[in-house]
Amino acid sequence: MAFIGALCLLLILTTLAGHLANRIGIPSVIGQILVGIVVGPAMMGWIHLDNLINLFSQIGVIILMFIGGLESNLKLLRKYLRPAIIVAIIGVIFPVIMIGGACWAFSFAPLEAIFIGVVFSATSVSISVEVLRDYKSLDTKEGATILGAAVADDIIGVILLSIMISVMGTAGVKTGDSSTNLALIFIEQIAFFALTYLMVKWIVPYLMQIGERLLMASSVTITSMVICLGMAYIAEAVGLSGAVGAFFAGIAVAHTPYRETIENHMEPIGYAVFVPMFFVSIGLNMSFANIGNSLLFVGVLTFLACISKLFGCGLGAIINGFNLNSSYMIGSGMISRGEMGLITAQIGFSSGLLSDSYYSDLILVIILSTLIAPFLLKHAIHLLPADDKADLSLPVENGVPSDH
């Protein structure tokens, strides 16, 4: 019952914090993250991140990305796929070089320094999706590029993480051990994207039609939830983030006549409980213990975590012909590390790739960069001309986005 009480308190506080944040003109996610910081180990110590809160937060990010997929424009995503890949590649190179170099300057071993750079090469698009939704900018060319780049970024991050684990040898590839073979991982991920294509084209429309015929209340919504959770599970099984699977599940459902119905049903499910728990969990991860001994290190890495993505991804956008304001928005949308950074750091820590003394500092840097990102993204959105922020969605015919 202690969890029920904690959940009740967190829902009250996140609702009030989100309201106050919106009233003073900042993204509501900031207020919700701050709730976790205040009531968590960093300050009051009332609530700690336990298994149940962590489970709710994982479901929250999956539902959030599913809704993001529902609201995305597949034609725009296809159109901006090439820019997204270039943005992702340059946005990975910059953090690895800049943050890896800084850690080497702080006397880290070369491989450990590079691995920390790999940790900060990851992007958590879930925070950016929430801000883009708040400011009606998810379905724009910049929003499409951010979403596409984040998916590509996730794939590159998984590859780099696998390589680092194998090179550093603590939990990596063993000769003849197919379960950790990089080639097998790549094949599984290619198979996942092939499955995703089949899901979007044929499987999901067929499943949704079956769901409509079931004599159950909300059967269509239940069917969409099964698709969402199933694709999230498969994505994690092949080494990707569950958020990636949920995102593509949302895209698949969006290309059926049930898009509006599902969107109207999923938002209350997600935002009533699970999504706030995801944002709170980020704050609950924060701790100020021994911060005085590593203040310079945390400050330098936080600065580099922000500018490496801002300039790296922004440069990728400029190369692809985006103007400065659009490039600033794309760079800002890629700064947040969120759960992706936390997961990568945790894998490295559990595999012995990170020392105990610096693990908590890296968690703090990840959370600080995640707090800063929504402010920069909001500022970037407001710099765009009104025409650029107009809704670029496709015309809808019978609830289905038209490709014509």
MARTI-805245 format. One record per residue (C-alpha): residue in three letters; residue number from 1; x, y, z. Coordinates in nm, 2 decimals, m for minus. Each point is the difference from the previous one (the first is absolute). Layout:
REM MARTI-805245
- residu  num  X  Y  Z
- ALA  NUM  X  Y  Z
...
***
This chain:
REM MARTI-805245
- residu  num  X  Y  Z
- MET  1  0.00  0.00  0.00
- ALA  2  0.30  0.23  0.04
- PHE  3  0.02  0.02  m0.38
- ILE  4  m0.36  0.10  m0.03
- GLY  5  0.06  0.29  0.24
- ALA  6  0.31  0.11  m0.19
- LEU  7  m0.18  m0.02  m0.33
- CYS  8  m0.28  0.21  0.13
- LEU  9  0.24  0.27  0.14
- LEU  10  0.20  0.00  m0.33
- LEU  11  m0.31  0.04  m0.21
- ILE  12  m0.12  0.30  0.21
- LEU  13  0.34  0.16  m0.01
- THR  14  0.07  m0.05  m0.37
- THR  15  m0.35  0.13  m0.09
- LEU  16  0.06  0.32  0.20
- ALA  17  0.36  0.04  m0.11
- GLY  18  m0.10  m0.04  m0.37
- HIS  19  m0.28  0.25  0.05
- LEU  20  0.24  0.26  0.16
- ALA  21  0.26  m0.07  m0.27
- ASN  22  m0.24  0.08  m0.27
- ARG  23  m0.12  0.31  0.18
- ILE  24  0.35  0.15  0.01
- GLY  25  0.07  m0.10  m0.36
- ILE  26  0.23  m0.30  0.03
- PRO  27  m0.05  m0.36  m0.12
- SER  28  m0.21  m0.20  0.24
- VAL  29  0.25  m0.29  m0.01
- ILE  30  0.25  0.23  0.19
- GLY  31  m0.25  0.03  0.29
- GLN  32  m0.05  m0.37  0.01
- ILE  33  0.37  m0.08  0.00
- LEU  34  0.05  0.25  0.28
- VAL  35  m0.26  m0.18  0.21
- GLY  36  0.22  m0.31  m0.02
- ILE  37  0.31  0.20  0.10
- VAL  38  m0.18  0.17  0.30
- VAL  39  m0.17  m0.31  0.15
- GLY  40  0.28  m0.24  m0.10
- PRO  41  0.35  m0.08  0.14
- ALA  42  0.14  0.33  m0.13
- MET  43  m0.20  0.22  0.25
- MET  44  m0.28  m0.13  0.23
- GLY  45  0.06  m0.37  m0.03
- TRP  46  m0.37  m0.09  0.03
- ILE  47  m0.02  m0.22  m0.30
- HIS  48  0.26  m0.22  m0.16
- LEU  49  0.01  m0.16  m0.35
- ASP  50  m0.12  m0.35  0.07
- ASN  51  m0.10  m0.28  m0.25
- LEU  52  m0.36  0.10  m0.02
- ILE  53  0.06  0.36  m0.07
- ASN  54  0.27  m0.10  m0.26
- LEU  55  m0.25  m0.24  m0.16
- PHE  56  m0.26  0.27  m0.03
- SER  57  0.26  0.24  m0.14
- GLN  58  0.09  m0.26  m0.27
- ILE  59  m0.36  m0.04  m0.10
- GLY  60  m0.03  0.38  0.00
- VAL  61  0.28  0.05  m0.25
- ILE  62  m0.14  m0.28  m0.22
- ILE  63  m0.35  0.17  m0.01
- LEU  64  0.15  0.34  m0.05
- MET  65  0.19  m0.12  m0.31
- PHE  66  m0.30  m0.19  m0.12
- ILE  67  m0.20  0.33  0.01
- GLY  68  0.29  0.17  m0.17
- GLY  69  m0.02  m0.26  m0.28
- LEU  70  m0.38  0.05  m0.03
- GLU  71  0.05  0.37  m0.05
- SER  72  0.30  m0.03  m0.24
- ASN  73  m0.02  0.05  m0.37
- LEU  74  0.15  m0.31  m0.18
- LYS  75  0.04  0.19  m0.33
- LEU  76  0.20  0.27  0.18
- LEU  77  0.21  m0.26  0.18
- ARG  78  0.08  m0.17  m0.34
- LYS  79  0.07  0.33  m0.16
- TYR  80  0.25  0.10  0.27
- LEU  81  0.16  m0.34  0.05
- ARG  82  0.33  0.09  m0.16
- PRO  83  0.04  0.33  0.20
- ALA  84  m0.10  m0.19  0.32
- ILE  85  0.27  m0.26  m0.06
- ILE  86  0.27  0.26  m0.06
- VAL  87  m0.12  0.20  0.30
- ALA  88  0.02  m0.32  0.21
- ILE  89  0.35  m0.10  m0.12
- ILE  90  0.16  0.34  0.06
- GLY  91  m0.20  0.03  0.33
- VAL  92  0.17  m0.32  0.11
- ILE  93  0.35  0.09  m0.11
- PHE  94  0.01  0.34  0.18
- PRO  95  m0.08  m0.14  0.35
- VAL  96  0.23  m0.29  m0.03
- ILE  97  0.29  0.23  m0.10
- MET  98  m0.07  0.29  0.23
- ILE  99  m0.12  m0.18  0.31
- GLY  100  0.25  m0.28  m0.04
- GLY  101  0.28  0.25  m0.04
- ALA  102  m0.11  0.19  0.31
- CYS  103  m0.01  m0.32  0.21
- TRP  104  0.35  m0.09  m0.13
- ALA  105  0.11  0.35  0.12
- PHE  106  m0.15  m0.08  0.34
- SER  107  0.24  m0.30  0.01
- PHE  108  m0.24  m0.28  m0.10
- ALA  109  0.14  m0.30  m0.17
- PRO  110  m0.03  0.04  m0.38
- LEU  111  m0.26  m0.28  m0.05
- GLU  112  m0.21  0.12  0.30
- ALA  113  0.01  0.36  m0.13
- ILE  114  m0.12  m0.12  m0.34
- PHE  115  m0.28  m0.21  0.16
- ILE  116  m0.12  0.31  0.19
- GLY  117  m0.01  0.18  m0.33
- VAL  118  m0.21  m0.29  m0.13
- VAL  119  m0.24  0.03  0.29
- PHE  120  m0.06  0.37  m0.10
- SER  121  m0.04  m0.09  m0.36
- ALA  122  m0.35  m0.13  0.08
- THR  123  m0.31  0.22  m0.04
- SER  124  m0.33  m0.04  0.18
- VAL  125  m0.26  0.14  m0.23
- SER  126  m0.29  m0.06  0.24
- ILE  127  0.07  0.34  0.18
- SER  128  0.01  0.18  m0.33
- VAL  129  m0.32  m0.17  m0.12
- GLU  130  m0.18  0.14  0.30
- VAL  131  0.13  0.35  m0.06
- LEU  132  m0.07  m0.02  m0.37
- ARG  133  m0.36  m0.12  0.07
- ASP  134  m0.05  0.29  0.25
- TYR  135  0.10  0.26  m0.26
- LYS  136  m0.17  m0.17  m0.30
- SER  137  0.33  m0.06  m0.18
- LEU  138  0.01  m0.38  m0.01
- ASP  139  m0.13  m0.02  m0.35
- THR  140  0.25  0.24  m0.17
- LYS  141  0.31  m0.06  m0.21
- GLU  142  0.21  0.07  0.31
- GLY  143  m0.21  m0.23  0.22
- ALA  144  0.02  m0.28  m0.26
- THR  145  0.38  0.04  m0.02
- ILE  146  0.04  m0.01  0.38
- LEU  147  m0.21  m0.32  0.02
- GLY  148  0.18  m0.17  m0.29
- ALA  149  0.34  0.10  0.13
- ALA  150  m0.08  m0.12  0.35
- VAL  151  m0.10  m0.35  m0.14
- ALA  152  0.33  m0.01  m0.20
- ASP  153  0.19  0.13  0.30
- ASP  154  m0.14  m0.29  0.21
- ILE  155  0.11  m0.26  m0.25
- ILE  156  0.35  0.16  m0.02
- GLY  157  0.02  0.01  0.38
- VAL  158  m0.08  m0.37  0.03
- ILE  159  0.26  m0.09  m0.25
- LEU  160  0.27  0.22  0.18
- LEU  161  m0.10  m0.14  0.34
- SER  162  0.03  m0.36  m0.13
- ILE  163  0.34  0.08  m0.15
- MET  164  0.13  0.17  0.32
- ILE  165  m0.11  m0.30  0.21
- SER  166  0.17  m0.24  m0.23
- VAL  167  0.32  0.21  m0.02
- MET  168  0.02  0.06  0.38
- GLY  169  m0.06  m0.37  0.04
- THR  170  m0.20  m0.02  0.33
- ALA  171  m0.33  m0.11  m0.15
- GLY  172  0.06  0.00  m0.36
- VAL  173  0.02  m0.23  m0.30
- LYS  174  0.15  m0.35  0.06
- THR  175  0.11  m0.22  m0.28
- GLY  176  m0.28  m0.23  m0.10
- ASP  177  m0.25  0.17  0.23
- SER  178  m0.27  0.10  m0.24
- SER  179  m0.21  0.17  0.26
- THR  180  0.24  0.29  0.02
- ASN  181  0.12  m0.01  m0.36
- LEU  182  m0.01  0.35  m0.16
- ALA  183  m0.09  m0.14  m0.34
- LEU  184  m0.30  m0.18  0.15
- ILE  185  m0.11  0.33  0.18
- PHE  186  0.01  0.18  m0.34
- ILE  187  m0.20  m0.27  m0.17
- GLU  188  m0.26  0.00  0.27
- GLN  189  m0.04  0.38  m0.02
- ILE  190  m0.03  m0.02  m0.38
- ALA  191  m0.27  m0.27  0.05
- PHE  192  m0.18  0.23  0.24
- PHE  193  m0.02  0.28  m0.25
- ALA  194  m0.12  m0.25  m0.27
- LEU  195  m0.27  m0.10  0.25
- THR  196  m0.08  0.36  0.06
- TYR  197  m0.06  0.05  m0.37
- LEU  198  m0.23  m0.30  m0.01
- MET  199  m0.18  0.13  0.31
- VAL  200  m0.07  0.34  m0.15
- LYS  201  m0.10  m0.14  m0.34
- TRP  202  m0.21  m0.30  0.08
- ILE  203  0.01  m0.16  0.34
- VAL  204  m0.12  0.30  0.22
- PRO  205  m0.30  0.09  m0.23
- TYR  206  m0.11  m0.36  0.01
- LEU  207  0.04  m0.03  0.38
- MET  208  m0.20  0.32  0.05
- GLN  209  m0.28  m0.13  m0.21
- ILE  210  m0.01  m0.31  0.21
- GLY  211  0.00  0.21  0.31
- GLU  212  m0.30  0.19  m0.12
- ARG  213  m0.20  m0.32  m0.04
- LEU  214  0.07  m0.12  0.36
- LEU  215  m0.30  0.02  0.23
- MET  216  0.19  0.19  0.27
- ALA  217  m0.01  0.35  0.13
- SER  218  0.29  0.21  m0.14
- SER  219  0.12  m0.30  m0.21
- VAL  220  0.16  0.22  m0.26
- THR  221  0.20  0.18  0.27
- ILE  222  0.10  m0.32  0.16
- THR  223  0.12  m0.13  m0.33
- SER  224  0.21  0.31  m0.06
- MET  225  0.15  m0.03  0.35
- VAL  226  0.10  m0.37  m0.08
- ILE  227  0.17  0.12  m0.32
- CYS  228  0.18  0.28  0.19
- LEU  229  0.13  m0.22  0.28
- GLY  230  0.08  m0.29  m0.23
- MET  231  0.21  0.21  m0.23
- ALA  232  0.17  0.16  0.30
- TYR  233  0.08  m0.34  0.13
- ILE  234  0.14  m0.12  m0.34
- ALA  235  0.21  0.32  m0.03
- GLU  236  0.16  m0.06  0.34
- ALA  237  0.06  m0.37  m0.08
- VAL  238  0.22  0.10  m0.30
- GLY  239  0.19  0.26  0.20
- LEU  240  m0.19  0.31  m0.08
- SER  241  m0.20  0.22  0.23
- GLY  242  m0.36  m0.10  0.06
- ALA  243  m0.08  0.37  m0.08
- VAL  244  0.11  m0.06  m0.36
- GLY  245  m0.24  m0.30  m0.03
- ALA  246  m0.29  0.20  0.15
- PHE  247  0.07  0.29  m0.23
- PHE  248  m0.03  m0.21  m0.31
- ALA  249  m0.31  m0.17  0.15
- GLY  250  m0.16  0.34  0.02
- ILE  251  0.09  0.07  m0.36
- ALA  252  m0.15  m0.33  m0.11
- VAL  253  m0.33  0.07  0.19
- ALA  254  m0.01  0.35  m0.13
- HIS  255  m0.03  m0.14  m0.36
- THR  256  m0.33  m0.17  0.08
- PRO  257  m0.35  0.16  0.03
- TYR  258  0.02  m0.03  0.38
- ARG  259  0.27  0.27  0.05
- GLU  260  m0.22  0.26  0.16
- THR  261  m0.18  m0.25  0.23
- ILE  262  0.32  m0.15  0.12
- GLU  263  0.16  0.34  0.06
- ASN  264  m0.30  0.12  0.20
- HIS  265  0.01  m0.32  0.22
- MET  266  0.38  m0.03  0.04
- GLU  267  0.07  0.35  0.12
- PRO  268  m0.22  m0.04  0.32
- ILE  269  0.16  m0.34  0.07
- GLY  270  0.35  0.13  m0.03
- TYR  271  m0.03  0.35  0.15
- ALA  272  m0.22  m0.11  0.29
- VAL  273  0.27  m0.21  0.16
- PHE  274  0.29  m0.14  m0.20
- VAL  275  0.15  0.30  m0.19
- PRO  276  0.03  0.21  0.32
- MET  277  0.18  m0.29  0.17
- PHE  278  0.26  0.00  m0.29
- PHE  279  0.09  0.36  0.05
- VAL  280  0.00  m0.03  0.38
- SER  281  0.23  m0.30  m0.02
- ILE  282  0.26  0.23  m0.17
- GLY  283  0.00  0.22  0.31
- LEU  284  0.01  m0.29  0.24
- ASN  285  0.32  m0.12  m0.16
- MET  286  0.18  0.32  0.10
- SER  287  0.22  0.02  0.30
- PHE  288  0.22  0.29  0.13
- ALA  289  0.22  m0.23  0.22
- ASN  290  0.37  0.09  m0.03
- ILE  291  m0.08  0.26  m0.27
- GLY  292  0.25  0.24  0.16
- ASN  293  0.28  m0.23  m0.09
- SER  294  m0.09  m0.02  m0.37
- LEU  295  m0.16  0.33  m0.07
- LEU  296  0.24  0.10  m0.27
- PHE  297  m0.03  m0.34  m0.17
- VAL  298  m0.38  0.01  0.00
- GLY  299  0.00  0.36  m0.12
- VAL  300  0.23  m0.06  m0.29
- LEU  301  m0.18  m0.32  m0.11
- THR  302  m0.34  0.16  0.03
- PHE  303  0.12  0.29  m0.23
- LEU  304  0.15  m0.24  m0.25
- ALA  305  m0.30  m0.23  0.01
- CYS  306  m0.22  0.29  m0.11
- ILE  307  0.23  0.17  m0.26
- SER  308  0.12  m0.33  m0.16
- LYS  309  m0.36  m0.09  m0.10
- LEU  310  m0.10  0.36  m0.07
- PHE  311  0.29  0.07  m0.23
- GLY  312  0.04  m0.36  m0.14
- CYS  313  m0.36  m0.05  m0.09
- GLY  314  m0.04  0.36  m0.10
- LEU  315  0.30  m0.03  m0.24
- GLY  316  m0.16  m0.31  m0.15
- ALA  317  m0.32  0.19  m0.05
- ILE  318  0.19  0.29  m0.17
- ILE  319  0.18  m0.24  m0.23
- ASN  320  m0.35  m0.12  m0.11
- GLY  321  m0.12  0.35  m0.08
- PHE  322  m0.19  0.10  0.31
- ASN  323  0.03  0.36  0.10
- LEU  324  0.16  0.11  0.33
- ASN  325  m0.32  0.02  0.20
- SER  326  m0.11  m0.35  m0.12
- SER  327  0.34  m0.14  0.07
- TYR  328  0.00  0.15  0.35
- MET  329  m0.34  m0.17  0.06
- ILE  330  0.13  m0.34  m0.13
- GLY  331  0.31  0.03  0.21
- SER  332  m0.20  0.10  0.31
- GLY  333  m0.24  m0.29  m0.06
- MET  334  0.29  m0.25  0.01
- ILE  335  0.16  0.12  0.33
- SER  336  m0.21  m0.20  0.25
- ARG  337  0.16  m0.32  0.11
- GLY  338  m0.28  m0.11  0.24
- GLU  339  m0.06  m0.37  0.03
- MET  340  0.23  m0.09  m0.29
- GLY  341  0.30  0.15  0.18
- LEU  342  m0.10  m0.15  0.33
- ILE  343  m0.04  m0.35  m0.15
- THR  344  0.33  0.02  m0.19
- ALA  345  0.18  0.12  0.32
- GLN  346  m0.16  m0.28  0.20
- ILE  347  0.11  m0.26  m0.25
- GLY  348  0.35  0.13  0.01
- PHE  349  0.00  0.01  0.38
- SER  350  m0.14  m0.36  0.04
- SER  351  0.26  m0.12  m0.26
- GLY  352  0.29  0.16  0.19
- LEU  353  0.07  0.26  m0.27
- LEU  354  m0.06  0.29  0.24
- SER  355  0.15  0.04  0.35
- ASP  356  m0.22  0.05  0.30
- SER  357  0.15  0.34  0.08
- TYR  358  m0.11  0.16  m0.32
- TYR  359  m0.33  m0.18  m0.08
- SER  360  m0.21  0.23  0.22
- ASP  361  0.16  0.30  m0.16
- LEU  362  m0.09  m0.12  m0.35
- ILE  363  m0.36  m0.06  0.12
- LEU  364  m0.01  0.36  0.12
- VAL  365  0.14  0.13  m0.33
- ILE  366  m0.26  m0.20  m0.19
- ILE  367  m0.28  0.15  0.21
- LEU  368  0.13  0.35  m0.02
- SER  369  0.02  m0.01  m0.38
- THR  370  m0.35  m0.14  m0.01
- LEU  371  m0.12  0.29  0.21
- ILE  372  0.17  0.26  m0.22
- ALA  373  m0.12  m0.15  m0.33
- PRO  374  m0.37  0.10  0.02
- PHE  375  0.09  0.36  0.07
- LEU  376  0.22  0.02  m0.31
- LEU  377  m0.25  m0.19  m0.22
- LYS  378  m0.28  0.24  0.11
- HIS  379  0.22  0.30  m0.08
- ALA  380  0.09  m0.15  m0.34
- ILE  381  m0.37  m0.06  m0.08
- HIS  382  m0.09  0.36  0.08
- LEU  383  0.28  0.12  m0.24
- LEU  384  m0.16  m0.17  m0.30
- PRO  385  m0.21  0.22  m0.23
- ALA  386  m0.38  m0.06  0.03
- ASP  387  0.00  m0.17  m0.34
- ASP  388  0.25  m0.26  0.10
- LYS  389  m0.20  m0.09  0.31
- ALA  390  m0.32  m0.06  m0.20
- ASP  391  m0.15  m0.34  0.01
- LEU  392  0.16  m0.20  m0.29
- SER  393  m0.22  m0.31  0.04
- LEU  394  m0.14  m0.18  m0.30
- PRO  395  m0.36  0.03  m0.10
- VAL  396  m0.21  m0.26  0.17
- GLU  397  m0.25  m0.22  m0.18
- ASN  398  m0.23  m0.21  0.22
- GLY  399  0.23  0.03  0.29
- VAL  400  0.30  m0.12  m0.20
- PRO  401  0.29  0.23  m0.10
- SER  402  0.01  0.02  m0.38
- ASP  403  0.32  m0.03  m0.20
- HIS  404  m0.14  0.20  m0.28
***
